[in-house]
Amino acid sequence: MLFTPATIGNLKLENRLVRSATAERMADAQGKPLPQLAGLLERLACGGVGLIVSGHLYIHPTGRAHAEMTGIYADELIPDLKSLTDAVHAADGKIVAQLNHAGMHSNAPELNEKIAPSTVSPPYIETPARAMTIREIDMLIDAFAQAARRAQRAGFDGVQIHGAHGYLVSQFLSPYINRRSDEWGGSFQNRLRFLSAVARAIRVQVGPEYPVLIKLGMMDGIEGGLTLVEGAQVVAQLAEIGVDGIEISSGLGGKKLPRSKGIRKPADEAYFLPFARAARPLTNLPLILVGGFRSLGVMQQALQSGLIDFISICRPLINDPEFPNKLRIGTIEQSACISANNCWPKNVGDGVACRCPLEKISS
Ligand SMILES: Cc1cc2nc3c(=O)[nH]c(=O)nc-3n(C[C@H](O)[C@H](O)[C@H](O)COP(=O)(O)O)c2cc1C
């Protein structure tokens, strides 16, 4: 099943393997992508993955998560972003733009402060954010929509709202972070309001045909955070607010989440499958599952279960962009990636790359 065609909204894909968004760290201080990013995306497209999701792109200067992150916050960036989509399309690939605002996780020292739904933050956040004003909420909803418009003009085949991993959309959904007492916080429907407004505003900008996806954190890892029951309720509402496909992941990090490091055997793979089991009965939208897929057998089994429609992978493609082609022609049956998370760069300019010692990979 893995190498059969399938669609997400109007997006026709040659196979069911997706490159999950991966912050490549290949942009300058203004968020302009460096030429090596086009080269990397071209290699991924040549490697046979059905759909590439870009690394998260910051939709507003207040929402940059880290240095060397690519931006989509101004029209001046469109020509550079187009060079990325041109490279992918020349290699017959497809690419959607992941749109993000980091909220309490923002790291833009020149701005002096961070903004988030409320001042509450988990213990691992050193500097708490300031609670956003209503005017700032409206401004960022529009910033997401304008970013989607830019993505469309830059030739992306769709957009993906980053609604996972404790970034801004995920912060609004989380009862742990979102302690607002106005219409943007409190009840489940109030916490959903920001995502709903973002998705609807994007739809107005890009029109009814353009693929709009979401990466959704269905559950937080900390006590008092978003529960899987509420995460499933979010899933149930996504079709109505104009979303075409859902990539299932986690929300805020924490101990309640399954282990994502050191995936060495099939039993450790597909660690978010229970989330898909909760989501499947509540939506007819295509479901993409990320999290620890490493071997052909586990991927095929997950697809055949009927719980999901697409498999998403990140670290195996950092290890080897040719991984999909090798799986397809049968050269290998599993990734050499050991999920040790050594792929993050230690120094500015190094970019994300596989840095696991060879002996570890082969052991
Ligand atoms: C180096 C690196 C960068 C990542 N960047 C992003 C990102 O920009 N956006 C995102 O949603 N997830 C990001 N992730 C998370 C992955 O997309 C994926 O959800 C996670 O690694 C689990 O999939 P895997 O087991 O196939 O690696 C990143 C992960 C890694 C290791």
PDBQT file of the ligand as one rigid body, heavy atoms in Angstrom, charges set to zero:
ROOT
HETATM    1  C1  LIG A 401      15.902  18.082  13.558  1.00  0.00    +0.000 C 
HETATM    2  C2  LIG A 401      14.396  18.087  13.714  1.00  0.00    +0.000 A 
HETATM    3  C3  LIG A 401      13.663  19.185  13.295  1.00  0.00    +0.000 A 
HETATM    4  C4  LIG A 401      12.260  19.188  13.409  1.00  0.00    +0.000 A 
HETATM    5  N1  LIG A 401      11.551  20.279  12.960  1.00  0.00    +0.000 NA
HETATM    6  C5  LIG A 401      10.197  20.249  12.996  1.00  0.00    +0.000 A 
HETATM    7  C6  LIG A 401       9.429  21.314  12.447  1.00  0.00    +0.000 A 
HETATM    8  O1  LIG A 401       9.945  22.280  11.886  1.00  0.00    +0.000 OA
HETATM    9  N2  LIG A 401       8.077  21.222  12.512  1.00  0.00    +0.000 N 
HETATM   10  C7  LIG A 401       7.450  20.144  13.084  1.00  0.00    +0.000 A 
HETATM   11  O2  LIG A 401       6.222  20.102  13.111  1.00  0.00    +0.000 OA
HETATM   12  N3  LIG A 401       8.145  19.128  13.607  1.00  0.00    +0.000 NA
HETATM   13  C8  LIG A 401       9.498  19.137  13.565  1.00  0.00    +0.000 A 
HETATM   14  N4  LIG A 401      10.204  18.081  14.035  1.00  0.00    +0.000 N 
HETATM   15  C9  LIG A 401       9.471  16.880  14.520  1.00  0.00    +0.000 C 
HETATM   16  C10 LIG A 401       9.311  15.877  13.359  1.00  0.00    +0.000 C 
HETATM   17  O3  LIG A 401       8.576  16.439  12.274  1.00  0.00    +0.000 OA
HETATM   18  C11 LIG A 401       8.593  14.588  13.800  1.00  0.00    +0.000 C 
HETATM   19  O4  LIG A 401       7.308  14.928  14.258  1.00  0.00    +0.000 OA
HETATM   20  C12 LIG A 401       9.360  13.839  14.884  1.00  0.00    +0.000 C 
HETATM   21  O5  LIG A 401      10.757  13.875  14.658  1.00  0.00    +0.000 OA
HETATM   22  C13 LIG A 401       8.920  12.361  14.940  1.00  0.00    +0.000 C 
HETATM   23  O6  LIG A 401       9.098  11.722  13.701  1.00  0.00    +0.000 OA
HETATM   24  P1  LIG A 401      10.337  10.720  13.408  1.00  0.00    +0.000 P 
HETATM   25  O7  LIG A 401      10.303   9.672  14.476  1.00  0.00    +0.000 OA
HETATM   26  O8  LIG A 401      10.073  10.154  12.040  1.00  0.00    +0.000 OA
HETATM   27  O9  LIG A 401      11.584  11.522  13.476  1.00  0.00    +0.000 OA
HETATM   28  C14 LIG A 401      11.603  18.052  13.961  1.00  0.00    +0.000 A 
HETATM   29  C15 LIG A 401      12.352  16.966  14.407  1.00  0.00    +0.000 A 
HETATM   30  C16 LIG A 401      13.739  16.953  14.270  1.00  0.00    +0.000 A 
HETATM   31  C17 LIG A 401      14.506  15.748  14.728  1.00  0.00    +0.000 C 
ENDROOT
TORSDOF 0
